[in-house]
């Protein structure tokens, strides 16, 4: 029967295993065990400056998240809705009178200024439909393109003061 080594080889092999697995060679106070895996969100494993930085980051994120909520309180949402309603009326009138440039400008103003909410969209669509049907009954009373452009310019200034570009409004 063939043996694969001597007693010295066996001792070396067992000492290598002990080194590899960390058992028995060192006293418990001499072992360099790996620290436990940190718990996610726990700051006890972070140095002091990192804890302060994580608190600062958390605070800044809370401020950023609460910013749109604070800006959501529009002082007069009825005035903004009335302006969007007027824009819808001009859009309906322009569509009924086949003034595509004015209708396109009205839609552009709606997209640019109005918040992307159902309430504003419904007001715009309802007023557009009402004005389109009312203008369709009396085609002879269509305003000229210049008159529509002037009204749209005035309404654009009004919308800019009520709903500046990029500002959310009350829902």
C-alpha positions in Angstrom: 0.0 0.0 0.0 1.4 3.4 -1.0 1.1 6.4 1.4 1.4 9.8 0.1 3.8 11.4 2.5 5.4 11.2 5.8 4.4 12.3 9.3 6.1 15.7 8.8 4.0 16.3 5.6 0.9 15.6 7.6 2.0 18.1 10.3 2.7 20.8 7.7 -0.6 20.2 6.0 -2.5 20.5 9.3 -0.7 23.7 10.3 -1.5 25.2 6.8 -5.2 24.3 7.4 -5.1 25.9 10.8 -3.6 29.1 9.3 -6.2 29.1 6.5 -9.1 28.6 8.8 -7.7 30.6 11.7 -8.3 28.0 14.4 -5.9 27.2 17.2 -2.7 28.9 16.3 -3.4 32.3 17.8 -4.8 33.3 21.1 -8.3 34.9 20.9 -6.9 38.4 21.6 -4.4 37.9 18.8 -6.9 36.9 16.1 -7.7 39.5 13.4 -11.3 38.5 12.7 -13.2 40.3 10.1 -15.7 42.9 11.5 -19.3 42.1 11.1 -21.0 43.4 8.0 -22.4 46.8 8.6 -26.2 47.2 8.8 -27.5 49.3 6.0 -28.4 52.8 7.3 -26.5 52.3 10.5 -24.1 55.2 11.2 -22.3 53.5 14.2 -19.6 52.1 11.8 -19.0 55.5 10.2 -16.4 58.0 11.4 -17.8 61.2 13.0 -17.3 63.3 9.9 -19.2 60.7 7.7 -22.1 60.7 10.2 -22.3 64.5 10.0 -22.1 64.3 6.2 -24.9 61.7 6.1 -27.1 63.8 8.3 -26.4 66.8 6.1 -27.3 64.8 3.0 -30.5 63.5 4.6 -31.5 67.1 5.6 -30.8 68.4 2.1 -32.8 65.6 0.5 -35.8 66.4 2.8 -35.6 70.1 1.9 -35.5 69.2 -1.8 -38.5 66.9 -1.5 -40.5 69.4 0.5 -39.7 72.3 -1.9 -42.3 71.3 -4.5 -44.9 70.8 -1.7 -44.3 74.3 -0.4 -44.4 75.8 -4.0 -47.6 73.8 -4.6 -49.5 76.3 -2.5 -50.6 78.7 -5.2 -52.0 82.0 -3.8 -55.0 82.1 -6.3 -55.6 78.9 -8.2 -59.0 80.2 -9.4 -57.3 83.0 -11.3 -54.9 80.5 -12.9 -57.8 78.3 -13.9 -59.8 81.3 -15.2 -56.8 82.2 -17.4 -56.5 78.6 -18.7 -60.3 78.7 -19.4 -59.8 81.9 -21.4 -56.9 80.3 -23.3 -59.2 77.4 -24.1 -61.9 79.8 -25.4 -59.3 81.4 -27.7 -58.2 78.0 -28.8 -61.7 76.9 -29.7 -62.4 80.2 -31.5 -59.2 79.9 -33.5 -60.0 76.3 -34.4 -63.5 77.1 -35.5 -62.3 80.0 -37.6 -59.5 77.9 -39.1 -56.7 80.1 -37.7 -54.2 77.2 -37.3 -51.3 79.5 -36.3 -53.3 81.0 -33.4 -54.6 77.6 -32.3 -51.0 76.3 -32.3 -49.8 79.3 -30.3 -52.7 78.7 -27.8 -51.7 75.0 -27.4 -48.0 76.0 -27.0 -49.0 78.5 -24.2 -51.0 75.7 -22.5 -48.2 73.3 -22.6 -45.6 75.8 -21.5 -47.5 77.4 -18.6 -50.2 75.1 -17.3 -49.4 72.4 -14.8 -49.7 68.9 -16.1 -52.8 68.0 -14.0 -56.2 66.7 -15.0 -58.0 69.7 -13.6 -56.2 72.2 -15.8 -56.4 69.9 -18.9 -60.2 69.4 -18.4 -60.8 73.2 -18.0 -58.8 73.8 -21.2 -60.6 71.1 -23.2 -64.1 72.1 -21.9 -63.6 75.8 -22.8 -62.1 74.9 -26.2 -65.1 72.7 -27.0 -67.7 75.3 -25.8 -66.0 78.1 -27.8 -65.7 75.9 -30.9 -69.4 75.0 -30.9 -70.5 78.6 -30.2 -68.2 79.9 -33.0 -69.4 77.2 -35.4 -73.0 78.5 -35.2 -71.9 82.0 -36.2 -69.0 81.7 -38.7 -69.5 85.3 -40.0 -68.3 86.7 -36.6 -64.8 85.2 -36.8 -62.1 87.6 -35.6 -59.1 88.3 -37.8 -55.8 86.6 -37.2 -54.3 89.9 -35.8 -57.1 90.2 -33.2 -56.5 86.6 -32.1 -52.8 87.2 -31.9 -53.3 90.3 -29.8 -55.6 88.5 -27.4 -53.1 85.6 -27.2 -50.2 88.0 -26.4 -52.3 89.6 -23.6 -53.2 86.2 -22.3 -49.5 85.1 -22.5 -48.5 88.0 -20.2 -51.4 87.1 -17.8 -50.3 83.5 -17.7 -46.7 84.4 -17.1 -47.7 86.4 -14.0 -50.0 83.7 -12.7 -48.1 80.6 -13.7 -44.5 81.3 -14.5 -42.8 78.6 -16.7 -41.8 75.6 -14.7 -43.8 76.5 -11.5 -46.3 73.9 -10.3 -49.7 75.1 -9.2 -52.3 73.8 -6.8 -54.0 70.6 -8.0 
